[in-house]
C-alpha cells in the first residue's frame, strides 16, 4: 500500500480499471471519448468545463489531466483561472444559498 | 541565453543526447513501426530539398532543436550552395525549403533564393520574423520575399506575448507582430496575391499541440481582431525531445512523462506520412540527412559514401532506409508533426 492516497503515476493506469470489470469499463471509456469530441460545444470548451468540474470535485488526477489538455488546446492561463473562479463562485454560492434555509429555520423557531 | 554548445553542456553532444533517449524506458521506435509494417522505413520520393544554411540566429529560443543562436558561427558556404544548385538542376525536385538558424543571416542567402527561383523551384523560407527588425539591412526582406514569390513560414508559438516571449525571448511577440504587419503590407496572407504566409505553432512547454483545426481559428480570431494580421495556414508542430528542448525537459523534471506521452500518442497513420519519406535535408557543411532533427543528432543518411551533397545519388536516396531513433516519436504523436504541420489529416 502506498504511503499516500494519491500517486501521480496512477493517472496513467486509469485505462486499466477494466482489469476488475471490463464490460463496464469499455462502455465508460467509449462514452467518455464520445463526450469530449467536438459537438455543439467544441472540444476546447468541453476541456475548460472539465477543468472547472475537476476543481469542484477536487480530483487531482482530473486537474492534472485537464490543465494540460486546456493548455494544449490553446486555453490561456487567465481563461483557466476564470473557469476556476466559476467553480469557486458556484461552490460558494451553493453554501450561501443554503443560508436561506438557516434563516427560515431561525425565523420558525424564534419568537 | 547562450547556446548549449557555448555553455559546454553535455547535451550539446549528439552522442550523449542519443544515449539519454536510448536509456529511457519506452518501446523502441523501430519496433513500433515494425508492428504496423513500416520498418524499415523507406521514402515515397523526394519532393522537398531542405537546406539548413546555418546555425547562426538572432534569437536563442528555449525549445530550439538546432541549438542556434548569436554565438553559433557554422554557416553554409557559397561553394556548398553551388553544389546544391547543381543537384537541383539535375533533378526535378520541386521544392526548396530553406531553414537555419535565421537563414537570412547567411551572407549568400538572397543569392541562393534567387538562384533557386531561376531554376523554377518553389522556395519556402523559415523566417523567425524578428530578424527583419534585427538590423536595418534586413528591413526590406518582406519586399525581397514578395518579389521572389517566396512562401514564408513564420514561427509564432502563441497569439499572446506571455507564452511567445517565454519561449522565444522578451519582446519577440511585439516584434513578430510588427513584421507580420510588414508582410501583410506587401501582400502576404492576402487572398489572390499568391503570396503565402503560414504560421508555425509549437507548444511553449512540455505538452503536445492540439489539432490545427482547434488552434487555427483561435489564432485567426485573436491575430485578426487584436492586431489586424492575416495569414494562410497554421502549422502545429510538436517539440522534438532533442537539444535545447531536451535540456528543458530534463531540467524541469518533465522528460520521462513527455516521452511517455509521445509514445502513448503514437499514431500509425501519422507514422506512414512522416516528412522524412519525401524530404532530404542538407546540413550547413553539405552532409545529407533524413530530416533536420536527424541532422542535429548527426545521424547521416545510411550509406557514408553517398552521404554528402558532392555524391548526391537520387536513385540511392529514394530507396534508402531512413535512420530512426527514439526522438522519432515526436513526429508520430497524435496527428503527427512535420515542417508542414500535421501529417494525418
HADDOCK unambig.tbl for C-alpha pairs under 7 A between the chains (distance, minus, plus):
assign (segid A and resid 68 and name CA) (segid B and resid 207 and name CA) 6.77 0.50 0.50
assign (segid A and resid 72 and name CA) (segid B and resid 207 and name CA) 6.34 0.50 0.50
assign (segid A and resid 72 and name CA) (segid B and resid 208 and name CA) 5.95 0.50 0.50
assign (segid A and resid 72 and name CA) (segid B and resid 209 and name CA) 5.19 0.50 0.50
assign (segid A and resid 72 and name CA) (segid B and resid 210 and name CA) 5.11 0.50 0.50
assign (segid A and resid 73 and name CA) (segid B and resid 210 and name CA) 4.91 0.50 0.50
assign (segid A and resid 73 and name CA) (segid B and resid 214 and name CA) 6.66 0.50 0.50
assign (segid A and resid 73 and name CA) (segid B and resid 215 and name CA) 6.67 0.50 0.50
assign (segid A and resid 74 and name CA) (segid B and resid 215 and name CA) 6.45 0.50 0.50
